[in-house]
Amino acid sequence: MKSYTKNQLKRLHLFMMINSDKRNKYLKKHNIFKEMGDNVFFQPRIIPSDPKLIKFHNNIIVTSNVTFVTHDIFHLGLNNLGVGNFGYKTSPIEVMDNVFIGCNSTILGGVKIGPNAVIGAGSVVTKDVPKNSVVAGNPAKVISTFDEFVEKRKNKETILNEDIIWDKFLKEKDNN
């Protein structure tokens, strides 16, 4: 029977935790990342392969299916070509204070995000994100300032009733 390493068992345990708050407490308590500040909400179920290369400062929300890529394995292909002896390449990622990272985004190594930054859903972040900015796209580009984003959100009404939300959505679609 196969035996598992302590690290593999930790990852499996984390993956199986349904409650996000419990997962976040576990991540912080067991020092899974290089640094995990206060009020960090990490929703992805998959932990990056090199979590010690990732620093999260304070007040950060990482939504579902966000991928942090701290390494590449292209050296294997280059070494198989016989054009040299290439090594494993890694790069850290740092997420500063007050950052929101939308679902299905990919953050590449060597990137510093924020502070006060928003990453739009589905974005591919290939370079540093300036402070006080909102970025989106592939590759991610600045689309507004953080302050402009906050002002737009202030003007949106919050509706908690699902029936009202659907009625409003259908009415808006009919008018277009």
N, C-alpha and C positions, 0 to 999 in steps of 0.2 A: 504494500500500500504506500502511496506517495505521501511524504511528509511535507508540510508547508512551513515557510519561514515565518517568523513573527510579523514581519512587514506585510507579507501576503495575507495573513490572518487579520491584521488591522484593517487592510483595504476591504476585505470581504465584509468584516463587521460594519465598517462605515457604509458600504454600499447597501447593506440590508436595513440600516436604520431608516425608518419611515419619517420620523419627526425631524424636521430641519434644525430646530433649536437644539435638540440633543446631539445631532451631527456636528453643529458648530461648536458646542461646548467640548465635545470630544476632540475635535481638530485643535482647539486652543490648548486644552489640558495636556494633550500628548505631543505638543510642539511639532505637528505634522509639517507646517510651513516654516520657512526661515523666521518669519515674524507674522504675527496675527494680532493686530491692535484691538481696540474696543469697538463694539458695535459692528462687527464684521458678519455679514450674512452670506454664507457660501452654500448655494443651492445645488450645484452640480453633484452628481453621485460619483463621478469618476474623478479620482485624485490624479493630478499630473504625475508623470513618471519621475520627475526630479523636483518634488515639492520644496526641498530646501533651497531651491533657486528662486523662490517666490516670496516677496515681502508684501504684506497687506498692512497699511497703516490703519487709520480709524474711520468709522462711519462709511463702510463700503458694502454695496449690495452686488453680489455676483449671481445672476439668475441662472436658470437651468440650461444645461448643455453648452456652457462656455468651456472652451478648450484653451489651455495654456501650453504652448509649445516651447519648452526650454532647451530643446536639443534637436539635432537632425541626425540621421544615420546614413547620409549620403556618402560618407567615407567608405562604407562597405562597397558601394558600386564603384567608386574611384579606385579603391584598392584592387578590386577584381579586374579592372582594366590594365593593371600593371603600369600605371603612369606615375606612380609614387607611393609613398607610405603615408596615408592620411589618418589622422586621429579623430576621435569622438569630439564633436563640437557642441559646447553648451553655452547658454547665455541666460543671465538672470532677468527677471521681470519684477518691476516695482510699481505698486498701485498706491498712490498717495491718498490723503484724506478726502472724504466726501465724493466718492466715485460710485457711479451706477454703471454696470456692464450688462447690456441687454442679451437676451437668450440667443443661443446659437452663434455667438461671436467667437472669433479665434484671435488670441493674443500671441504674437510671435516673440521669441526671445530677444533680449537686448532692448526692450521697450520700457519706458517710464510713463505712467498715466497720471494725469491730474496735477494738483488738487482741483476740486470742483469741476469734474469732467463727467460727461455722459457719453457712453458708447452705445450707439443704436443697435438694435437687434440685427443679427446676421452680418455684422461688420467683421472685416479682417484687418486687424491693427498691425501694421508692418513697421511703424516708426513712432517716436514719442508723440504723446497727445499733450498739446499745450494746456496750461492751467486755464480754468474758466472757459472751457469750450465743450461743444457737442460735436461728436464726429460720427459718421456713418458711411457705409459703403464698402466696396472691395476694389482697391484698398481704401481704408477709412480716410475720409477727408473732413475738415472742419466745415460744418453746415450752419452753425450759429454760435453765439456766446452762451455761456451758462445763464447769465442774467436774462437774456432774451427767452430762453427756454422756460425759466421760472415764471416770467410774466405771461407767457402763453398758457402755461398750466394753471395759473391763478384764475384765468378767465374761463376755464372749463368747469362746468358744473359736475359735481360728483353725485352719481345715482347708484344706490345700492340694491334697488329692486330689479331683479332680472327681467320681469315682464315689461317694465318701463324702458329698460335698456333696449330690449328687442323692438318694442314699438318705435322708439326714437330712431334706431338703426334702419328699420324698414322704411320709415317715413323719409329719412334722408336719402336712401337709395332710390325711392320712387320719384323724389324731386330732381334727381340727377338724370 
